[in-house]
Amino acid sequence: MTLDTAVMRFAGTVVLGSALAAHFIHPAWIYLTMFAGANMIQASFTGFCPAAMVFKALGARPGRTFE
């Protein structure tokens, strides 16, 4: 699995999981969805992604986006 794939899967899981939690558990979970979306927008401009740093430290192979 490449770094890019790991980051995108993680982001998708966070967004879907928090949206489901907002619907079924408590509406305040929507803030996690908003945070994930804001982080994705920020990463698209700066190339800095904390999740990418973690996955890189865990040994994910380099991809083309978060090098």
N, C-alpha and C positions, 0 to 999 in steps of 0.2 A: 504494500500500500504506500502510495506517495504521500508526501506532506500535504499537498493540495487536496487529495481525496480525503484524508483524515480530518482536515479542518472543515471541509464542506459537509462531511457526514456529521461531525460534532455540532456544527452550527444548525444544521437541519433538525437534528435530534433535540437540541435546546429549544428551538422555535416551536416545533410541533408539541413537545412535552409541556412547555410552559403554556401554550395556547389551550391544550387539553386540561391542564391544571386550573387555568383561569375559568374554564367553562364548568368543570366538575367539582373543584375544591373551593376556590375563593377567587373573586375577580382581581385581587391584587397581584396574582401571578402574571398578569398581562405586562407588568413592568419588566419582568425578565425577558419577555418577548421583545419589548421595546429596546432594552439594553442590547440584546443580541443583534437586532437590526441596526442600531446605531453603531455598534462595533464593526459590523460588516461594511457599512458605508465608510467609516473612518479608515478601515484597512484597505479599502479600494483606492483611497486617495494617497495614503502614506506608505502602504506596504508593511506596516507594523501590525502584527497580530499576536497577542499573548498566547492564544491557543496554539499557534504555529510554533512558538518558542518551546512550549511544553512538549508537543509531539516530536519536535526536532531533538530535544533532549532525551526522549524515549526511544529514539533510533529510527524514526520514519525516514524513508529515502527522500532525498530532495525532489521537489517538483519544480515547476516553472514560475509559480506565482510568489511563494513565500520563501525566497532564497536568502 
